[in-house]
Amino acid sequence: MSDEQLAIHGGKPVRNAYLPYGKQVLDEDDIQSVVQVLKSDYLTTGPVIQQFEQDMANLTGAKYAVAFSNGTAALHAACFAAGISEDDEVITTPMTFAASANCVLYQGGKPVFVDIHPDTYNINSMSIKEKITKHTKAIIPVHFTGQPADMDEIMKIARENQLIVIEDAAHALGAMYKNQKIGSIGDMTMFSFHPVKHITTGEGGIITTNQEDFYKKLIQFRTHGITREPNIMRENHGPWYYEMQFLGYNYRITDIQVALGVSQLKKLETFIQKRKQLVELYMEELKNMDEIELPKQLPYVESSWHLFVLKLQLSKLTVGRKEIFEALQKENIGVNVHYLPVYLHPYYQTLGFTKGICPIAEKSYEEFLTLPLFPGMDEGDVMDVVRGLKKVIKYYRK
Ligand SMILES: *Cc1c(COP(=O)(O)O)cnc(C)c1O
């Protein structure tokens, strides 16, 4: 048996240590930032929350930012603030994590899936109009892998039809659309701080917005629907008094978590530069492989490169994606797949969504493979992945 076939048959893999597809990068400054809060008076609802929100507003160019316990809670709050309720339809993409559509269901609304563009894998803005009905209330575009969706066209359609735009920018912190940072284009924008995302707070999320009315609703929704603002309370019995005016949740984040966020945010630009360098190396090393299709980059956007997703040309291989995936795992390369189209999840099937709604997303799902990408990797790690991929592809090539 040749050396090249060894791991595929259970022998020596190209890497000794397992390389995950994504992982946080923390340093001593991050740890000290958290320790400082632990020694302070406020573990939650303290001054670090406002500091983090201000930092995020400054970064994105938005007027306001409201932090939440996680990105999904932030999306839920945005759907509430947008007024989404029973019988409302919300247009989104199926090529995303389930949370982008679940947030609509939380409010009793109905997600409507529009197929993806074959080149960018983002929602195909040309197909949005045909899905608009008198019940349509909002559009939730997702900046898949960090490459911004077609925001000019999406905003134009939204304005013409009085729709609210909530951007799911969980992949796109620091990304640019036509020289504008993601976070101040749509009516509200959500970022997530889960450990695989660009920066982390353990769990955490935020909504950025330029609109004061959304901002006020988000703040109140985060704390049970409670307010202490004298000018909007129905009554005022004294200094202890507060009112719960609608059904909100406890979606607060702690100062402990955002202390990590404040410190991590200082390193965002370095993290993104590192991601870009790693991607350039992948692109260079993989450009001549006929069996894969590399991600396409639009000239007028700057991806923040959350994920490196390539497509396998299955017609040129003797096996399916599953076998390629398993062979790479045996090489200790933590490949992944993003995503099963949301409406193919069993729960969505029980809601009546059927196979075939978005054929491009469904076909892409069969071919997608996510390679490891995070700022803690070095060029040697990328070369390990490249060697592993070439070895496996060579073995299974037609
Ligand atoms: C991570 C993610 C979310 C949810 O964020 P959480 O902080 O994990 O709740 C939503 N949408 C997309 C596209 C994501 O990747």
The ligand as an SDF file (V2000), in Angstrom:
LIG
                    3D

 15 15  0  0  0  0  0  0  0  0999 V2000
  -24.2870   31.6790   14.8410 C   0  0  0  0  0  0  0  0  0  0  0  0
  -25.4200   32.0810   13.9870 C   0  0  0  0  0  0  0  0  0  0  0  0
  -26.6490   32.5340   14.4990 C   0  0  0  0  0  0  0  0  0  0  0  0
  -27.0330   32.4600   15.9550 C   0  0  0  0  0  0  0  0  0  0  0  0
  -26.1690   33.0190   16.8340 O   0  0  0  0  0  0  0  0  0  0  0  0
  -26.0840   32.4290   18.3340 P   0  0  0  0  0  0  0  0  0  0  0  0
  -25.2480   33.4710   19.0140 O   0  0  0  0  0  0  0  0  0  0  0  0
  -25.3970   31.1100   18.2400 O   0  0  0  0  0  0  0  0  0  0  0  0
  -27.4480   32.3470   18.8830 O   0  0  0  0  0  0  0  0  0  0  0  0
  -27.6080   32.9870   13.6110 C   0  0  0  0  0  0  0  0  0  0  0  0
  -27.3890   32.9790   12.2930 N   0  0  0  0  0  0  0  0  0  0  0  0
  -26.2530   32.5340   11.7540 C   0  0  0  0  0  0  0  0  0  0  0  0
  -26.0760   32.5590   10.2710 C   0  0  0  0  0  0  0  0  0  0  0  0
  -25.2350   32.0420   12.5750 C   0  0  0  0  0  0  0  0  0  0  0  0
  -24.1040   31.5700   12.0140 O   0  0  0  0  0  0  0  0  0  0  0  0
  1  2  1  0
  2  3  1  0
  2 14  2  0
  3  4  1  0
  3 10  2  0
  4  5  1  0
  5  6  1  0
  6  7  2  0
  6  8  1  0
  6  9  1  0
 10 11  1  0
 11 12  2  0
 12 13  1  0
 12 14  1  0
 14 15  1  0
M  END
$$$$
